[in-house]
């Protein structure tokens, strides 16, 4: 079952400031995570199956998985690449 994606306005502003290739990479990895979030993400610290990270290229996001609500919430975005 597909998880719904939620990005707060503040995090979305961070996303909009990323270079085009980083936005594309992050979009692709988030779409994959919506289908099978545990398979397309890594634990964030201790593996609780709820707070995870997704990464592709130079972009990384911390996500919160609401298994009961089928909601995938992007908590933070990081970029470590050329401007």
C-alpha positions as a printed Julia matrix, in Angstrom:
83×3 Matrix{Float64}:
  0.0    0.0    0.0
  1.24   3.48  -0.86
  2.07   5.94   1.91
  0.91   9.54   1.51
  3.71  12.09   1.46
  3.59  15.09   3.8
  6.08  17.95   3.68
  5.6   20.98   5.94
  5.88  24.44   4.34
  9.24  25.05   6.08
 10.75  21.8    4.8
  9.26  22.43   1.36
 11.04  25.8    1.29
 14.31  23.94   1.95
 13.47  21.56  -0.91
 12.81  24.46  -3.31
 16.26  25.91  -2.54
 18.09  22.73  -3.57
 19.83  22.61  -6.95
 17.71  21.01  -9.67
 19.58  17.67  -9.68
 19.32  17.35  -5.91
 15.56  18.04  -6.08
 15.21  15.33  -8.7
 17.26  12.84  -6.68
 15.27  13.53  -3.52
 11.96  13.3   -5.39
 12.86   9.92  -6.86
 13.93   8.42  -3.55
 10.8    9.73  -1.79
  8.53   8.24  -4.46
 10.27   4.87  -4.04
  9.91   5.13  -0.25
  6.17   5.75  -0.58
  5.72   2.24  -1.99
  7.96   0.3    0.42
  9.4    2.65   3.01
 11.36   0.12   5.06
 13.02  -1.32   1.96
 13.92   2.08   0.49
 15.26   3.71   3.64
 17.87   3.2    6.34
 17.52   3.45  10.11
 18.13   6.85  11.65
 20.12   5.91  14.74
 18.45   2.98  16.46
 16.21   1.02  14.09
 12.71   1.62  15.41
 11.06   1.29  11.99
  9.59   4.76  12.39
 12.32   7.39  11.91
 14.4    6.61   8.84
 16.65   8.27   6.27
 16.49   8.24   2.5
 19.33   9.4    0.3
 20.31   9.64  -3.33
 23.1   11.61  -4.89
 23.94  14.53  -2.62
 20.49  14.83  -1.01
 19.3   13.17   2.19
 16.03  13.38   4.08
 14.91  12.22   7.5
 11.43  10.74   7.34
  8.82   9.74   9.89
  6.71   6.71   9.02
  3.15   6.63  10.3
  2.41   2.97   9.69
 -1.15   3.18  11.03
 -2.02   6.26   8.99
  0.14   5.3    5.97
  1.75   8.74   6.12
  5.39   9.45   5.24
  6.43  12.82   6.7
  9.66  14.54   5.66
 11.18  15.98   8.85
 14.43  17.43   7.5
 16.46  17.72   4.3
 20.23  17.91   3.98
 22.35  18.66   0.93
 26.08  18.0    0.72
 27.09  18.79  -2.81
 28.11  21.53  -5.19
 25.92  24.61  -5.31
